[in-house]
Amino acid sequence: MPVITVPQAFNEEDLYVDLASLSGHRLFLKCEGFNFAGSIKLKAATEMVEAAERNGTLTRDSILVESSSGNLGVALSMIAASKGYRFVCVTDSRCNLATRLMMEALGSQVRVVSEEAATGGLLGARLAYLRELCASDDRYVWLSQYTNADNWRAHYRRTAPAIARAFPHLDVLFIGVGTTGTLMGCARWFRSWHRPVRIVAVDTVGSAIFGDPPGRRMIPGLGMSVRPPLLDEAYVDETVRVEEADAIRLCRSLARRGFLFGGSTGTVVSGATSWLARHGTRGLTPVAIAPDLGERYLDTIYQSNWVQALYGDDVLAPEAPSDQPFTASPP
């Protein structure tokens, strides 16, 4: 029985969902949402904060600041509350209301940017705001998840080894991309493993991570309007792009079967099932990473009026009977 004194000390690392009976393909989903921050971002947040403490960047007088679409902001809010730091999260209008309220409940200040920058969109506006904030007061400490190597080191040290322990015959790993911290940490670790593992990056349509022009993205968590500084494509074997409408269909289909996951997870599973439909799974051991759970998306992807207004009636088409596998449209 685990007994903890700080919330970041607990993180369920070894929970997987076998999606074969639901998706029609052999696929194991690593669930990263079972911790007090509710997402995989707890690992990166913990690693970045502790590294900043060790090197003296972060002191008792410091005020943590970070740009986040939501999940990292919650993780940092929780750690800041636990350690006694002040924290200011700079987010934008796509951040779920539940996520903002959670950060505020944990004692953080939330600044919402609503106007896009001339270059870089809403992310560019968030970063510009952060630069101005840091220039105004030297107590502000910006961890910069987009450029901080401790972001990917967290997954090199924890996420990838955990997957390897659970699946010693792993063949394919599907990873959603945003800052690319999870992708880079896992890809680097498996590059030197005892067997080759195919690394498939799953991105959302409208993201500019792999050189596409930026477009509309309404679901926070995956994708970026610029190329992430942490990305090294030499470690990526293949990319899959998923329409947001397909990610929503996938999430709602899983929910009809009792699994309530977030939009990032819907994107990753949609991309994985479409890839597996093209390549087959005979003899393969494939794993996908689920970054978070679905409670924070109840007023967006699980709210029919919101979905209908942004994506049309087709996304709300009646579900197949629950004993039938869900399907994902090819990218």
CORSULQUI-V906722 format. One record per helix or strand of 2 or more residues. SS is the DSSP state (helix for helix, strand for strand). FROM is the first residue (numbers start at 1). TO is the last residue. If there is no record, write none. Layout:
ss=[SS;SS]
from=[FROM;FROM]
to=[TO;TO]
This chain:
ss=[helix;strand;helix;strand;helix;strand;helix;strand;helix;strand;helix;strand;helix;strand;helix;strand;helix;strand;helix;helix;strand;strand;helix;helix;helix]
from=[7;16;20;28;41;63;71;86;97;109;121;140;149;172;181;198;233;238;244;263;286;292;295;304;313]
to=[9;18;23;31;54;67;83;92;105;113;136;142;166;176;191;204;235;242;255;279;290;293;297;311;316]
